[in-house]
Amino acid sequence: MPPEWSYEAAFVRNLGLIGKAEQQRIREARVAIVGAGGMGSAHAITLARLGVGRFTLADPDVYEVQNFNRQVSATLASLGQNKAEATAAALRQINPEAEVQVIPARVSGENAAAFFEGADVVFDGLDVFAARARRLLFHAAQARGVPVVSAGPIGFGAVWFVWAPGAMPFDRFFGIGDGQGEAEQVLRFLAGIAGQGPQLKYMQTHRVDAETGAAPSVGLAVQIAAGAAAAEFVKFFLGRGARRPLPWLFHFDPYAHHFKRYRRVLGGRDPLFRLRLWVLKRLLPGVRERVEVRTGGG
């Protein structure tokens, strides 16, 4: 460790927004991040600069050139490296004292216990099309009573929400159930987070490719989402400020000068949600067929 580095010196500028005792609590916190790509790596780096001292990172994928526009740990040096391992190396350059556990695999029933062990807050960095994996994550977190922060880029902005003990369950908010195929679950998740908003006026939706998981995205939106998610971590972990878990959802788009918060008490049973789902299915006509081919779902 460099002799001039110390935790106190590295994060002294946090003080005034975060109290001394709160900073020590953040130092001792463990966050578990599923996915270390666009959102996951941004979450890790943002939280490391906040002073979080312990991490669990899970991702089976490696960095490729097409990740460079938005994934903060994607560099020439990390090409071909496992995303979780490369992100762990990057955050250790910020905090050499950080304790980092890397799981270079998908979170599943086999490794869920290791992923959640000691976690104070979980961050959802999954691909938007990973419907079954996301549902598994929320079910496991709800069973353990561990808050989950989910944020992602939408157009030039971001959308985010939090599940915490006592909040509306993930399935109810998005109208997702056991009898639905993966494609239907993907569409319902998309309708919940992106079924309305200014991005529908300027985004070329035909570029959304469910077969590859590719969709229009920019790094600035990822950074906005990571910042919003870290702010929610501060509130829910430290127990301060206005805490609005599901059925609250938030959307900020600086390109359109748009900010709105939604409180959907009926969740997936809301008539407006059903209308958004109907519209989305017509905006993205290929999603159902492509997701079902990609996953084998029905």
Residue, then its C-alpha position, 0 to 999 in steps of 0.5 A: m500500500p502506498p505510504e501516503w494513502s490512508y482511508e481517512a485522507a482518501f474520503v475526507r471530502n465526503l465529510g459534511l455530506i456524510g458524518k464521521a460515524e456514518q463514514q465508518r459504517i460505510r467503510e464496514a458495509r458489504v455490498a453485493i453486486v450481480g453483474a459487473g458490466g455497464m451498471g455493475s462496474a459503475h456501481a462498484i466504482t461509485l461505491a468505492r469512491l463513497g468509501v464502501g470497504r467490502f464487496t462481492l462481485a458476480d459476473p461470468d462474462v469478459y470485456e469486449v470492445q463493444n463495451f467501451n462506450r458505457q462500461v467503466s472498467a472496460t479498457l484496453a488493459s481489461l479486454g478479454q478479462n472476466k468483468a468481475e475480476a477486472t472491476a475488482a482490480a479497478l476498485r482496489q486502485i481506489n481503495p487498496e484496503a477493500e475486501v473484494q470477493v469475486i464470483p466469476a459466474r452467474v448467481s444461481g441456486e448453487n452460489a446464492a448463499a455465497f453471494f448474499e453472505g454478509a451483504d448489507v445491500v444488493f445492487d442489480g446490475l443484470d442485463v435488462f433481458a435477464a428476467r429469470a435471473r432478476r426474479l431469482l435475485f429479488h426472491a432470494a433478497q426478499a427471503r433474506g430481508v436484504p434491500v436491493v437497489s436496481a438502476g439502469p440507463i434509459g435513453f440519456g437518463a436513468v430509471w431506478f427503484v428500491w426493494a426493502p423489507g416491507a415494500m411491495p414485492f418485485d413480482r407484484f409491482f411488475g405483474i410477473g408470475d410463475g405461469q409466464g414465459e421469459a419473453e412476457q416477463v421481459l416485456r413486463f419489466l420493460a413496461g414497468i421501467a421504460g413504458q413511458g417517458p421522453q426517451l420514447k420520442y427520441m430513441q430508435t426502438h428498432r435497435v433493441d435486439a433481444e437476441t443479443g441483449a443489445a440496446p441503445s445506451v450511452g455511458l453518461a446515462v450509466q453514470i447517472a444511474a450509478g449516482a442515483a443508486a449510490a444515493e439510495f444506498v446512503k439513505f437505506f443503509l444509513g437510515r436517513g432522508a426520505r426512503r421510498p421503496l417499491p411501489w415508488l419508481f424514479h425517472f430522470d432524463p437531463y436531455a429532456h429536462h425531465f424528472k418524475r417519480y411514480r407511486r404505483v400502488l396497484g403495481g402490475r394490476d394498474p390499468l395504465f401499466r397494462l396500457r403501457l405493456w400493450v404499447l410496448k409490445r407494438l413498439l418492440p414487435g420482435v422481442r417476444e419471438r427473439v427472447e423465446v428463441r434466445t432462452g428456449g422460453g415459452 
